[in-house]
């Protein structure tokens, strides 16, 4: 988050600002806000002034429990939204059994992969992800629709007007996504790296494709790549190999940047440097 977000903050005339699940926030942006700012995150900690900063990694570097989990622990409201965010961030919270009793049709088995990729709750994660795609003005409308939802079945069963609007958007976008997913599956070979380059016309699916392909090919490292304005935008996933050190070495002296979690990273690299980056990456993982 940088100074470009300031007009949005000003338009709300807030009493307090909450920043959730953002790994980087510019000091200049924080300096311009004249009300209290509370920032809750779970990425690698950074230091900033003028903000109340809460991150589990400050006490334990390995504690990556997601922001949606911590927000629920604070307010203890909207259990289904916390489960939605936790599963979306590939984390199984201790209140999963409580959730399964309250919403037995959404998850059948308390298993992270089973829930994320083969359950109604997992489908809801994808629905909400696709809900946030498209023009900003349209996305704002769908966020308003979502805020009026009281029960997840409203969306899955289309039992309310807003729920039906959200599901219908998912249904339309999912048809495009499934074609890319099929192409990504076909690119898998005997190589340790599954690299899938695609050229989306408008809607991008880097994160969703990376997550679903690593589930289908857990022994590989999955890298999804698309070009934007002369740079390759990457989403990288693995199940066992820690990615950031490999990513850092692969990017050394190249025009690019990247980072993230131990097994889920993003990167941005100049197109002209991309082949050299891939060469280094392959050498390091082998």
Number of C-alpha atoms within 10 A of each C-alpha: 15 12 14 9 10 15 9 9 13 12 8 9 10 13 9 12 17 12 15 16 14 13 17 15 16 11 16 14 14 20 13 12 17 13 14 14 17 16 18 22 24 24 23 17 16 11 9 15 10 15 19 12 17 16 23 20 16 15 8 9 13 12 13 18 20 26 24 23 24 19 15 16 12 8 9 11 11 12 18 20 16 23 23 22 17 22 24 23 19 16 17 20 16 9 12 20 14 11 17 16 12 12 16 12 12 21 21 16 15 12 11 16 16 14 21 27 18 14 17 18 25 21 18 21 22 18 21 21 15 24 23 18 18 14 10 10 8 12 15 14 12 21 14 11 16 18 9 12 15 12 15 20 18 17 23 19 11 16 13 16 12 19 23 17 17 24 20 16 17 22 14 11 16 15 10 13 19 12 10 19 17 12 13 21 16 11 11 17 11 7 11 15 20 24 21 23 19 16 12 15 6 8 14 16 20 21 18 17 23 26 22 18 24 19 19 11 16 14 14 23 24 28 24 25 24 19 17 13 8 10 19 20 21 22 23 27 28 24 17 12 15 15 23 19 12 16 22 16 14 20 22 12 9 15 15 20 14 16 19 17 15 17 15 20 20 22 19 21 20 19 19 13 16 19 11 14 22 16 11 17 19 16 11 13 12 8
